[in-house]
Amino acid sequence: MSLGTLFAFTEKEVLVPSVSSLIQAADEEMYGSALFRAVHCHATCCSTIESILDAFAEALKGQPFAERIRYTSQVRQYVSSRKHHRSGRHSSGGTNERLSIVSLPKHPLDILERVFGNARCKRMRHEPKLAPIQITVTSSELVAFSLFLATPLVAGWSRNNQDRQETVQISEPGAVGISFQTSPSADGIRRMHLQRRVQDLSEKAPLLSSGYSSYFSKVLACGCLPLSKSGHSTEIIYISSNVARAICLGKPVMLLPSIRVLSMARPIQFLMRLPRGRTPLVHVLASSSPNPSSHLPDDLLSCLSILALTHPPPMASNALISTITFIASGGLPPGRLLQRLESVVGKVHRYSTSHAGLFGEMYRDTQIRELTREHLRLGKFGIDSETREAHDAAGADTMGRKAARVARWNLALQRLMGMLVERGRYKRDEAVSAVKSLLKVQFEESYRAALRAREIRVPENPKSKRRTDMPTLARQVEEILKMELPLDIDALATLARLMLVGWCYSVVGVAWEDGEEGVRLEIPKEEHEMVLM
């Protein structure tokens, strides 16, 4: 099916893509979560779906020429019909110096028609007086869209709001500051509105960051790690809570053959119901023997190295978080890990003097006080679990702050890899490949170290004085901070691994098991027709 069959204009109609189309295009890496930074706010602080469609049209327009020539005439007409708002990617120094940033190579679009192959396009009548566009949305589309926005819906909202007549907020402001509101109407249609909250400086991601992927946001929330993409399918590895406990106990695990549906795994059933660009082929990680082993499957190590070099999403399953933390930390406590990783961002910022706004407004010279306040706040995290939980309970660490600092870390890592390219030491693909290879070795070594630390760990006496000389992950970052830029490949691999651990302390957990704490995901029954405005 081509895009032309989805875009059919008539004399008095306006065509817009469905939410599934937006998500499938994001799955194919046409754009990331940074697109929502281009969504403008009205005087009422509401972000309409029309603003997102404008930004989506800009994403289509910004594709390489080789991809744009494949657009049908209807797609080109759709792109030109949307209002072209500036995405906010301004030059930040008035300099012509080229800035090298290396990221993982994106999978190219084979044919744009495939992105929207199974999607629906809604034809909306252009009402008099410029009535707002309304897109009919299903429950699965709404949940997938909320995961992309990192704005989890409140459990049971569809039932609790059934008889209410007032507008009710059904989600908290997520990573990009957008929340959902719903209001019933006399015609039985539930209208969904997007509410944009003004974010403070510590919640604003860098402009040069492309954001996290919608594909990663869905997969990681369901306890899976992306492995590869091929043809019309994607390969992922599912890690259950039982397997996570087995890995932390040093029990050997193996990868079972790929299957399309796991009837026994609720997260996989949930994932299969969400709109997607390609069909997931699920590999199951299972315990193979009761005998201890310090070896991990090579595919699992590959998944971790890929995740360490990408921009991970703000949400992941609890089983995935505990598994990655145990493997990547080497059994060491974090210490002031988050604060030290932010110091790495500051070091790269000072090195890139001609690009003052590289890491966002908080790193401008006029915001020294705000940056200092953020450093002091991060210093209180990771000292011990009681301190971290107390600050989380106080609401000091919002999802926007968590996502923004992970974006800064990822951009700093890309910039450090770009320095190697600028010096002519590596080509772009060579730098990524070299770091990935070293990461696999480091993950294997840190896993062995974590198992050894678990065996010899002595319970800490809460009445004893805190030792200041004990090794921590923060001290490893301090050793990197003492090095001169550009860093070598070994230091980059170590930094990428430590940033992945920092992400584990900055991500929101998704609970799939009974008794777990975290966000609960569900696809509510479609009792009413829903439209997104």
N, C-alpha and C positions, 0 to 999 in steps of 0.2 A: 504494500500500500504506500502511495507517495503522499507527500505533504499536500499536493494539489487537491487530493480528495478530501482533505481535512479543512481546507480553507476555500470556501465557496461564497463569494460575496454576491449579494443581491442589492437592489437599488437602495433600500432603506434598512439594511442590516449591517451590523458590525460583528466581525468574527474574532474570537479570541481562543487561544489554546486552552485546553483543560488543565487542571492541576496535575493530572497524570503526565501530560506532555511536559510541563515545567520540570517535574521530578525526573522524568526519563532523560531529558536533555542534560540535567545536572549530573545524573548518573554517568553520562557519557563525557563528563568533564568539559562541557561547553562553558560552564561557569561554576563558581563556588559560592559559599555563603557570603562572600564579599559583595555579591550583587545586591543584597538587602541594605547595604550602606548607601546605595544610590536611591533608595526609596525616600521620597520627600514627605515632609509632614505638612499638614494643613493647619489652619488657625486653631482648629479643634483638637490638634495633636493626634488625629487619626490617620493611619496609613491605609489607603484604599487599595484594593487589588489592582486597580488601574495603574497605580504607581509601580507596582511590581511588574505589570505587563510592559510598561515603558522601559524599565530596566532590562527586562528580558529581550525586548526588541533591540536594545543597545548591545546585548550579548550576542545576538544573532548577527548584528551588523559588524561587530568586532572580530568575527571569525576570519581566519586567513582566506586569501583570495581563492585558493584551491578548493576551499569548502563552500565559499559563497557562490561560486559559479554553478554549483549543483542545485541552488535554490530554484524552485519553480517560480513562475511569474506571480502566483498567488502569495507565496512567502515573501517575495520582494515587495509586493504591494502591502502586505501586512506590516513589514518592518518600516516602510516609509510612512505608513498611516499613523504609527504611534508617535507620541510626543518624544522628542529626543532630548532627554535631560542629561546633563553632564554627570558622569559617574563619580566625580570628585577626585580623579587621579591627576592632581595638579603637579607641576614640577615644583620641587620644594627647595630649590636653592638658586634658581636662575642661572644654572651652570650647564654647559654642554658636555661635561665630563660623563662618560658612559659608566653606568653602574652595573656590575656583573652580579647576578644572583642565580645560583644553581639550585634547581629543585629536581625531584624525580621526573623522568620523562613521562608525559601524559600519553595515554592511549589515543591515537588519532581516530577521528570519526571516519568510518568506512564510507557510509553514505548517510547523509542527514535524514533521508526518508526513513531509515531504520529506527531512528531515535523515536519517532512518533508513530511507528508502525501499528502498535496496538492501542494507541491513545485515542481519546475522543476529543472532538473540538466542538465547543458550544457556540451556537449562533444566537447572538443577543440583539434584540431589536433596539434601535437607537430611539429611545423615547423622547418626546418633546421636552424642552427645557434642560437638555443635557443630563438626563437621569443617570445615576451611577451604574456602571456595569456590574452585573451579577452573574457569577459562575456557579452552576449547580455542582455541588461537591459531595462525594460519598464519604462514609465514615473512614474507610481505609485511606482515601486520599487525604482526608483531614489529619489523620494520625501521622502519615508519612510526612506531610508538610510541617507538622509540629515538631517532628524529630529533626528535620532539616533546619528549622529555626531554633532548635534546642529549647523549645517551649513546651514541655510535657503537659498534656491536658490533665485536669483534675479528675481523678477516678470517680466515676458515677455522676459526672456532670449532666449527662443526657437525662438521667432519671430525676436528679435533684431539681433540675430547672424546668421540669415538664409543666408544672402548674403555676410557675412564677410569671408575672407580667412585666417585671422590671429587667433591665439589662444586667446580666451577670457575667463577671469575669471568670472564665473557665480555665485559665492558665496563668502562670506567673511570667513576668518578663524574662525572656530567655537570653541567649548569648548575644543577640543583636538588639535587644531591648524591645522586642515585639511580643505582645500577648494577644490572646483571643478573647473576644467578648461575644456573647450570644444574647439575642432578644427574641421572644416569641411574637407572633403576629396573629391577627384574626383569621388570616387565610391558611393557617396551619403550617406555614413555612418558617423554618428557623433561620434567621439571618445572622451570619457570622461577620464580625467586624475585627479588623486588625488595629490594635491600640499601640502606638509608639511612645515609649517612655524616653525622656531625655537622659542620656547616659553621661556619667561623669568622666573625667579624663582617663582614669584607670580602667574604665570599661570599654574604651574605644580602641579597636584593633588598628594596626598600622595600615595606611592606605595602600602600600605596595603588597600587602598580603592578599593572596587570592582567596583565603578562607579555607574552611574544611569542605569535604565532599559530602554530598547527600548520600552517595553510595556507602561511604564509610560510616556515616551517622546511623543509617539503618542497620548495617551489618554488625557493628560493634555493640549497639544497644541490644541486639539479640544474641550476644555471646559468641560471635564469630569473628574470625580474622580473615581479611581478604588475602588470597594467594595469587591468583592470576586471572587474566581475561583472555578469552579466545573465541573468535567467531561470535555466536549469538548467546554465549553462556559465560558465567563467571564461576570460578572455583573458590570456595571458602572452607575454612576449618572451624568446626563447632566445638567449643569447650564447655562442658557442663560443670556444675558445681562439684560433682563427685570426681571428675577428672582433675579439676583444679586442686582438690585436696590430695589426690594421688601424686600429682607433680610436686606439691610442697612436701610430701613425705618421702620423695625420692623413688617412688614406684615407677617402673618402666611403662611407657605409653607407646601406642602404635597408631598409625593412621589407617582407618578402615576404608574400603573402596567407596567412591562417591555414590550417593543416592540422591534422588530428587526430593523425596519427602520423608521426614522422620515423624511417624505417627506418634511416637512416644515423647517427643521433645516439643513442649509448648512454645519456646522461643522460635523454633523453626517454622511451626505452623503459623505463628504471628507474622514472621518475615515473608512467608509465601503469599500472604494475603495483601501485602503492600504493593503499590505500583512500582514497577522496576523497568530498567532498560534492557536487561538481559536475564536469562533464566539461571538461577543459582544452582550449582552442583555442589552438594554439601559433602565434605569429608568429615568423618567423625573421629575425634581423638578419644581413644579408649585405653583403659589400663590392660596391659597384656600379661603381667606376671606379678605375683606377690613379692618377688625378690627385688631388693633395692637396685637402682641403676642411676648413674649420673649422666646418662646420654639422653639427648632429646632428638626427636625426628628432624631431619634436615628441612623438611617443608615448614615445620613450626618455626625454626630459626630463620628461615627466609621470610616468613610472615612478620616476625618481630623486627627484622632489619628494614623491611618496607615501611612498617608503621613508624619506626624511629626517624625515618627521613621524610615523612609526610607531615601534613598538618592534621593531627588527630582531632576528632570531634569532641564536643564537651560532655558527651554521655557514653557510657559503656556498661556492660553487665558487671555485677559484683564478682562473678567467677573470673571474668577476663582481667579485671583490675588486680585481683589477688594473685593470679598466675603471673602476670607481667611484672608486678612488683617483686615477687619472690625471685623470678629468674634474673631480672635486670639489676637488682640492688646488691646482689652478692652477699646477702645476709647482714648488711650494714644499716644502721639507722640513718634517717635522712639528715638529722641535724638542721642547720639553717640552709637546706638545699634550695628552697624557692628563692630566698634572698640572694644566694650566690649566683644562681642562674640569671637573675635579673641584673646582677653585676656584670655578667658576660655581655648582656645587651648593652649596658652602659659602656663597656670597653670597645665594642664594635662601633657604637655611636660616636665615641670620641675619635676613633680611627677614621671614620667616614665624615670628616669635618665639612666637606662640600655638599653633603646631603643632610642638612640639619633636621628635616622632618621625616627621616627614614622610618623611625620607630614610633611615629605618632606625635600628637601635640604634647603629651606628657614629657617628652624628651627635648622640648624646645627650651631655650635659655630662660624664657619668661616663666617657666613652670618648675623652677628648681624646688620650691616649697612643696608642691604636689608630689614631685618625684621622691623627695626625701621622706615624705609622709608614707608613701607606698613602700619604700624600702624598710622603714621601721615596722610597718604593719606585717610585711612578709617575714621579718625576723622573728615574729612571735609564732609562726607556723612551723611545725615539724620538730619543735623542741621536745615535746612529748605528746602522747595522744590526748591527754586531758586538756592541754592548752588548745590544741587544734579543734577539738570538739566544742569547747567553750566559745571559741570565736565563730565557728560555724553556726552555733545556736543563736548567737547574737546577731547573725545576719551580716557580719562584716565581709564575708567572702561571697559575693554574688556570683551567679553563673556568668554574667558579663565580664567580671574581673578575671575569673578563671580562664575563660576563652581568650580574653585579650592578652594575658601574659603568655599563654601557650603560643599565640600567634606571634608575639614578639620573639620568643625563643626560637621558633621555627624560622622566622625571617633572619634572625642573627646567624643561625646555622647555615642557611642558604647563602648569606653574604660571605661568611667565612670560607665556604667552598668556592664562591665566586672569586675570592682573592687568589686562590691557587690557579684559577683559569687566567686571571689578569697577569700573573707572574709567568705564565707560560709553562708551568710545571705539569699541568694536566689539561686535557680537553674536558668539556663538560661531562660527557658520558663516562669518560675514564675516571673522573673524580667521584661520581656517584657509585660506579661499580667498585672502586677500590674501598670506599667507606663501607659499602654493603658487605663486602667480603670480610673485612675486619670486624664488623659488627657481629656477624655470625660466630666468629671465633670468640669474641668477648662475651657474648651471651652464654656460650657453652662453658666458658671459664667461670663466669659469675654464678652460674647455676651450681657448679661444683662447690664454689666457695659458700654459697647459701646453704647447701646441704651440710657442709662441714660445720658452719656456724650454728646450725640447728641442733647438731649432735652435742656440741660442747657448750651450748648456751647455759649460763647460770642465771637463775631468777634474780632480778635486781632488788636489793633491799630499799624500799621506799624511804626509810629513815636515814640512809647513808647519803653523804654529800655527793653531788653530781660530779662525775669525772670530766674534766675539761680536755684531757689528752686522748680520749678514746677515739678510734677512727670512725669517721662518718662519711657519707656521700658528699656532704658540703666541703669537706677537706679535700676531696678529689677535685672538685671544681676550683678550689683555691689554688691548687697546683697548676691548673690550666690558666687561671688568671695571671699567674706570674710569668707565663710564656709570652714571647713577643709574637706579634702578628706578622704574616699569616701563620696559622697553626699548621702542623704537619698532619698527615692522614691518620696517624695513630691517635693524636689528641682529638681530632674531629670525631672519630668513631667513639672515643670515650665520652665526649661531650654529648653526642647524639644519644647514647645509652642513658646518660644521666638526665637528659631532658625528657626521655621517655618515662623515667621514674618520677620526675617532677610532674609530668602530665598525670600519672596515677594518683598523685596527691592533689590534683587540681580538677579532676573529672568527677562528674555526678554519677553515682552508681544506680543501675537499674536492677531492681529486685525481681527475680523470677521464682525463687523458692519461698515456701512458707516460713515465716519467722525472720526473713531477711529485712534489713532496713534499706530504703532507697525508693526510687521512683517506680510506680506500678504502671505498666503499659497495658492497655486493652483497646480493642476496637468495638465501640458500642453498637448496639443494634440500631438500624436505621428506622426509627419510629416516625420521624418527620423528614420531609424534604428539607435539605440544607442548601443555602446559597452563600457564597463568599463574596463580600462587597469590599 
